Amino acid sequence: QVQLVESGGGLVQTGGSLRLSCAVSGSIFSFDPMGWYRQAPGKQRELVATMSSGGTTNYVDSVKGRFTISRDNAKNTVYLQMNSLKPEDTAVYYCNARLRFGARTQYWGQGTQVTVSS
């Protein structure tokens, strides 16, 4: 059973920083890509950032230059470093992973709340 366990959310003031972590059960190499999504109240879930197994990254325009996705293969963990946070970044952030082979099943973490106060 694949599990994605997020941590690192919290309350921060505008301009502050947070780092989210997503620990993957099993080998991180089983997944391609991995990424982060977010869902604000009353809005649809949106892609924030993804990283392929080869290291290619993709970001939604609203976070470019502020957020950085990275991975530590030895720890089977994906990170999202969030700097210069804005109130509009407030949302529940979800880790996402898609199996690299076979059925390409998609998995989600339980979500972690990020709240940016103005």
C-alpha positions in Angstrom: 0.0 0.0 0.0 1.5 3.3 -1.1 1.5 6.1 1.5 2.4 9.7 1.1 2.8 11.5 4.4 3.0 15.3 4.3 4.3 17.6 7.0 5.5 21.1 7.4 2.3 23.2 7.1 1.3 25.9 9.5 0.5 29.6 10.0 2.9 32.2 8.7 2.8 35.9 8.1 2.9 37.5 4.6 6.5 37.3 3.3 7.4 34.3 5.4 8.6 30.9 4.4 7.6 27.3 5.0 9.0 24.0 3.7 6.6 21.1 3.1 7.8 17.5 3.1 6.3 14.4 1.6 7.6 11.1 2.7 6.9 8.2 0.3 6.5 4.6 1.4 8.8 2.5 -0.8 11.1 3.7 -3.4 10.7 7.2 -4.8 12.0 5.9 -8.1 8.7 4.0 -8.5 7.0 7.4 -9.2 7.1 9.8 -12.1 6.2 12.6 -11.7 5.8 13.7 -8.2 4.3 17.0 -7.2 2.3 19.3 -5.1 -1.3 20.5 -5.5 -3.3 22.9 -3.4 -7.0 23.5 -2.8 -8.3 26.8 -1.3 -11.8 27.0 0.2 -14.4 27.1 -2.5 -11.9 26.6 -5.3 -10.8 23.6 -7.4 -7.6 21.7 -6.6 -4.8 23.2 -8.7 -1.3 22.0 -9.6 1.5 23.9 -7.8 4.6 22.2 -8.9 5.9 18.9 -10.3 9.2 17.2 -10.7 10.0 14.3 -13.1 12.3 11.5 -12.2 14.8 13.2 -14.5 14.6 16.4 -12.5 12.5 18.5 -14.8 10.3 20.9 -12.9 7.1 22.6 -13.7 5.4 25.4 -11.7 2.1 27.2 -11.9 2.7 30.8 -12.9 1.6 32.3 -9.6 4.4 30.6 -7.6 7.3 30.9 -10.1 10.3 32.5 -8.5 8.9 31.9 -5.0 8.4 28.1 -4.6 11.0 25.4 -5.3 10.3 21.7 -5.6 13.1 19.2 -4.8 13.6 15.6 -3.9 16.0 13.6 -1.7 16.1 10.2 -3.3 18.0 8.7 -0.3 15.2 9.7 2.0 12.3 9.0 -0.4 11.1 12.5 0.2 9.9 15.4 -1.9 10.0 18.9 -0.7 8.3 22.2 -1.5 10.1 25.2 -0.3 7.8 28.2 -0.2 9.2 31.7 0.1 7.6 35.2 0.0 4.3 33.7 0.9 1.1 35.6 0.2 -2.4 35.3 1.7 -3.5 33.9 -1.7 -1.2 30.9 -1.1 -3.5 29.9 1.8 -4.8 26.4 1.0 -4.5 22.7 1.9 -1.5 21.4 0.1 -1.5 17.8 -1.2 1.4 15.6 -2.2 0.8 13.7 -5.4 2.7 10.7 -7.0 2.0 8.7 -10.1 3.3 5.2 -10.6 6.0 5.2 -13.2 5.0 1.9 -14.8 2.0 -0.3 -15.2 -1.4 1.2 -14.4 0.2 4.6 -13.7 -2.0 4.9 -10.6 -2.1 8.3 -8.9 -1.7 8.6 -5.2 -2.5 11.5 -2.8 -1.3 12.4 0.7 -3.8 13.5 3.4 -3.0 17.2 2.9 -1.4 19.8 5.1 -2.9 23.2 5.9 -0.9 26.3 5.0 -2.3 29.6 6.2 -0.7 33.0 5.4 -1.9 35.9 7.4 -1.9 39.4 6.1 
